[in-house]
C-alpha cells in the first residue's frame, strides 16, 4: 500500500544521505526510483542531490509552479515508478504536498519526503506543516547539538558567526551558514527567550 512518508530533522542530520541510500536500494533491486529536487537548489548543480559524505544522484527538478501530480503521472507513463523521493521537502509549497498526497492516493505510488522541521527563526515551513498534517508516516532523523543533547533547531549565521534573526525563510546555503542546536543553545545563540 502506497504511503506518504516524511522524514524530518535539523541541518546536518544526514537526510540527503538517507534519501540517496534508499533510492540506491531501489535501483539495486532493478526498481525505478525518481528523486525530485527544487530547481533553485543548485548547491551540487541543478538537478543533482548530493550529501556531505560524497553520495550524489540526478533528480527531476520542480519550481513553485510545477504540478507534482502531473509531473509524476507523466514520468510514470514514460517508465513505471516504484518510489518517489523528495529532497529538501521544506522547499516545496503547501500545494506541492497536496499534489504528492494525490500521487499516493490516486497513482498508488509511495512518496518519501526528507526535509527540515523548522527554519532559523524556529517556525515551521509551509510544506513542513502540510507534511505533518498529511503524511501517513512521520519519522524524526536525529542529530546532536555540540552539548550532546538532541538538536531540534537550526541557526542561520552571518559571515562573522552571529545568528541571524531576520531574513527570508528559504535561503540556500552551505554547511557554514547553518548550525544545529538543542532548543536551549538555539535560544542562547539567537537571543530568543
Buried (B, 14 or more C-beta within 10 A) or exposed (E): EBEBBBBBBBBBBBBBBBBBEBBEEBEEEEEBBBBBBBBBBEEBEEBBBBBEEEBEBEBBBBEEEBBBBEBBBEBBEEEEBBBBBBBBBBBBBBBBBBBBBBBBEEBEBBBBBBBBBBBBBBEBBBBBBBBBEBBBEBBBBEBBBEEEEEBBBBBBBEEEEEBBEEEEEBEEEEEEBBBBBBBEBBBBBBEEE
